[in-house]
């Protein structure tokens, strides 16, 4: 494929945007080459500025659960735009989507909408500290909760891509209040809690990790975390920015039957527009301003266009009883096809999958945490990425990212993807 227009646009962008991109992973630094510039998208496909068509497995990093330019979402945004794009005042649609979200997700009474997953997680941590009157938090190496200072301590995804898991600009004072645990290692968590008695406000986790590739929780891991938190007056925060409304209509809380104290959302909840949210029971959420002392605000929070998109998306998910099963079946089909294609060509790999999230790790060992994910063969991944790209398959340009399956994918698309894997595998 030719990427002449994308190459020219990237050079132009580098003159006025740091690195030529507004989010680091888009720069292709982890895989080499020049990033492609998107021009349009529809259903399961994305089209670049050179006219190339790609089967899309990024789906805007997760929001496009029902495909790009999903008609009910597009129509809702267009209609809402005609009435005004922003007011800085309460609107009825905010209550409408809040009521729907609360009805879909277990164990929450109130939800507050913000503008991004980063903002949601940042606000959830502040709320946990204000509620518990304790300062420290535990996060897991390789889990990514946005670029707020508290989280850029051994962060996954983009930070790992550039080999700087501890970002400059994060103070030592901030870092000392963030304790690092190993994902899927409950004994490590217990040791941290015991070493910091009565100092830990919250444990925040991606209940299914997606920023070191897809890594599901080990059997009993989330249940043990719940027990530890309950026994030590620690709030358990599920970062469901990726998994919320995707792995089940009620997210991982529903899927695994484990209740969190605070849940963070993003991606799907905005229907493709910039939306985040955090939610909890009344006892916790009533600590938020203006009824409580914990401050959080945002000029564009609850923006009517974003709320219209999110409401249309959640309504579609809520009404479609077969959606989650269809997504899981498609992901399973893709998993089996990829495994067969790679095995046929003797390519060492491990595939992790849960629901509509899947990732290919070029490692023979099980991938259960950040340390094991980092042992994957990155040179093989680079070749695989560019091979797939040149066959019209767009996957994440980083080995530390999950693939997202959309309901718009047909089995013909999946077969085309599997055939591409088999062809690319011959050169790995």
RAWOBEL-V372612 format. One record per residue. N is the residue number from 0. PHI is phi in whole degrees, -180 to 180 (* if undefined). PSI is psi as a letter, one per 20 degrees, with the letter a starting at -180 (none if undefined). Layout:
[[N;PHI;PSI] [N;PHI;PSI]]
This chain:
[[0;*;q] [1;-101;q] [2;-130;k] [3;-63;g] [4;-65;g] [5;-62;g] [6;-61;g] [7;-66;g] [8;-66;h] [9;-66;g] [10;-61;g] [11;-64;g] [12;-65;h] [13;-61;h] [14;-75;h] [15;-129;i] [16;-128;p] [17;-55;o] [18;72;j] [19;80;j] [20;-139;r] [21;-105;j] [22;-154;p] [23;-56;h] [24;-62;h] [25;-70;i] [26;-79;i] [27;67;j] [28;-61;h] [29;-74;h] [30;-119;i] [31;81;r] [32;90;a] [33;-108;p] [34;-64;q] [35;-89;q] [36;-101;p] [37;-75;q] [38;-114;h] [39;-160;r] [40;-154;q] [41;-155;p] [42;62;c] [43;-92;j] [44;-119;q] [45;-125;q] [46;-119;p] [47;-95;r] [48;-70;i] [49;-95;j] [50;88;j] [51;-77;q] [52;-107;p] [53;-126;p] [54;-75;p] [55;-100;p] [56;-112;j] [57;-97;g] [58;51;l] [59;58;k] [60;64;k] [61;124;h] [62;-64;h] [63;-84;l] [64;-60;h] [65;-108;j] [66;104;q] [67;-67;q] [68;51;l] [69;-61;o] [70;-51;g] [71;-60;h] [72;-69;g] [73;-59;g] [74;-64;h] [75;-63;g] [76;-67;g] [77;-60;g] [78;-64;g] [79;-68;h] [80;-59;h] [81;-62;h] [82;-95;i] [83;122;q] [84;-96;h] [85;-166;q] [86;-125;h] [87;67;k] [88;-136;r] [89;-64;q] [90;-132;q] [91;-63;h] [92;-67;h] [93;-62;g] [94;-68;h] [95;-63;g] [96;-72;h] [97;-63;g] [98;-63;h] [99;-67;g] [100;-61;g] [101;-63;h] [102;-73;h] [103;-89;h] [104;-102;p] [105;-66;q] [106;69;k] [107;-130;q] [108;-111;h] [109;-136;q] [110;-138;q] [111;-119;p] [112;-94;p] [113;-129;b] [114;-109;i] [115;-165;r] [116;-64;h] [117;-57;g] [118;-65;h] [119;-63;g] [120;-68;g] [121;-59;g] [122;-69;h] [123;-64;g] [124;-65;g] [125;-62;g] [126;-62;g] [127;-63;g] [128;-66;g] [129;-67;h] [130;-72;g] [131;-90;i] [132;60;k] [133;-127;q] [134;-105;h] [135;-83;q] [136;-130;q] [137;-111;p] [138;-124;r] [139;-110;p] [140;-56;p] [141;97;i] [142;-81;p] [143;-118;p] [144;-122;k] [145;98;a] [146;-103;k] [147;-65;q] [148;-52;g] [149;-61;h] [150;-100;i] [151;-88;l] [152;-122;o] [153;54;l] [154;-72;q] [155;-96;a] [156;55;c] [157;-58;h] [158;-63;h] [159;-69;h] [160;-52;h] [161;-98;j] [162;68;k] [163;-129;m] [164;-65;h] [165;-107;o] [166;-71;p] [167;-56;q] [168;100;i] [169;-93;p] [170;-76;q] [171;-62;h] [172;-62;h] [173;-70;g] [174;-62;h] [175;-68;i] [176;-92;j] [177;-112;o] [178;-98;p] [179;-103;p] [180;-116;r] [181;-93;p] [182;-60;p] [183;67;j] [184;-121;n] [185;-68;h] [186;-65;h] [187;-64;g] [188;-64;g] [189;-59;g] [190;-64;g] [191;-65;g] [192;-64;g] [193;-66;h] [194;-81;i] [195;-133;l] [196;-55;p] [197;61;k] [198;-116;i] [199;-97;p] [200;-81;g] [201;-155;q] [202;-112;p] [203;-111;p] [204;-150;q] [205;-78;o] [206;-63;h] [207;-125;o] [208;-71;q] [209;-132;i] [210;-110;j] [211;-133;k] [212;80;r] [213;-74;p] [214;-134;o] [215;-72;q] [216;-71;q] [217;-66;q] [218;-55;p] [219;85;i] [220;-65;g] [221;-66;h] [222;-63;g] [223;-67;h] [224;-60;g] [225;-60;g] [226;-65;g] [227;-58;g] [228;-65;g] [229;-63;h] [230;-79;i] [231;-125;j] [232;53;l] [233;-112;p] [234;-84;p] [235;-97;o] [236;-109;p] [237;-95;o] [238;-85;n] [239;-103;k] [240;-58;g] [241;-84;g] [242;-90;h] [243;-62;p] [244;65;j] [245;-108;g] [246;-81;h] [247;-163;r] [248;-62;h] [249;-102;j] [250;75;a] [251;-69;h] [252;-55;g] [253;-71;g] [254;-61;g] [255;-104;i] [256;69;k] [257;-120;p] [258;-89;p] [259;-97;r] [260;-86;h] [261;-133;p] [262;-124;p] [263;-108;q] [264;-128;r] [265;-175;a] [266;52;e] [267;-58;h] [268;-63;i] [269;-102;i] [270;60;k] [271;106;i] [272;-98;r] [273;-71;n] [274;-140;p] [275;-133;r] [276;-161;q] [277;-137;q] [278;-148;q] [279;-167;a] [280;-69;r] [281;-54;g] [282;-55;h] [283;-85;g] [284;-65;h] [285;-74;j] [286;-85;i] [287;-82;q] [288;-61;q] [289;-92;i] [290;-89;h] [291;-129;a] [292;-86;i] [293;-84;o] [294;-91;p] [295;-160;p] [296;-154;r] [297;-171;p] [298;-56;g] [299;-101;j] [300;-62;p] [301;74;k] [302;-51;p] [303;-60;h] [304;-68;g] [305;-65;g] [306;-66;h] [307;-64;g] [308;-64;g] [309;-64;g] [310;-64;g] [311;-62;g] [312;-66;g] [313;-65;h] [314;-61;g] [315;-64;g] [316;-66;g] [317;-63;h] [318;-86;i] [319;-94;n] [320;-69;h] [321;-96;j] [322;-59;g] [323;-64;h] [324;-66;g] [325;-61;g] [326;-62;g] [327;-65;h] [328;-65;g] [329;-64;g] [330;-67;g] [331;-63;g] [332;-61;g] [333;-64;g] [334;-56;g] [335;-62;g] [336;-67;g] [337;-64;g] [338;-60;g] [339;-63;g] [340;-66;g] [341;-73;h] [342;-63;h] [343;-60;h] [344;-107;j] [345;56;l] [346;-96;o] [347;-64;p] [348;-163;r] [349;-136;p] [350;-109;p] [351;-105;p] [352;-150;q] [353;-154;p] [354;57;c] [355;-105;k] [356;-119;p] [357;-154;q] [358;-149;q] [359;-107;o] [360;-105;p] [361;-87;m] [362;-149;q] [363;-81;i] [364;-86;q] [365;-58;p] [366;-106;o] [367;-124;i] [368;-160;a] [369;-66;h] [370;-61;g] [371;-74;h] [372;-65;h] [373;-71;i] [374;-84;i] [375;-63;q] [376;-80;o] [377;-70;h] [378;-63;g] [379;-64;g] [380;-62;g] [381;-58;g] [382;-63;g] [383;-63;g] [384;-59;g] [385;-70;h] [386;-63;g] [387;-67;g] [388;-59;g] [389;-71;i] [390;-103;j] [391;84;k] [392;-119;o] [393;-104;o] [394;-111;r] [395;-60;p] [396;-81;l] [397;-162;p] [398;-71;i] [399;-100;k] [400;-134;q] [401;-82;q] [402;-91;q] [403;-116;p] [404;-93;p] [405;-113;q] [406;-67;i] [407;-73;i] [408;-65;p] [409;-97;r] [410;-68;h] [411;-65;g] [412;-62;g] [413;-65;g] [414;-65;h] [415;-64;h] [416;-66;g] [417;-63;g] [418;-63;h] [419;-66;g] [420;-59;g] [421;-65;g] [422;-67;g] [423;-65;h] [424;-59;h] [425;-64;h] [426;-103;j] [427;-84;none]]
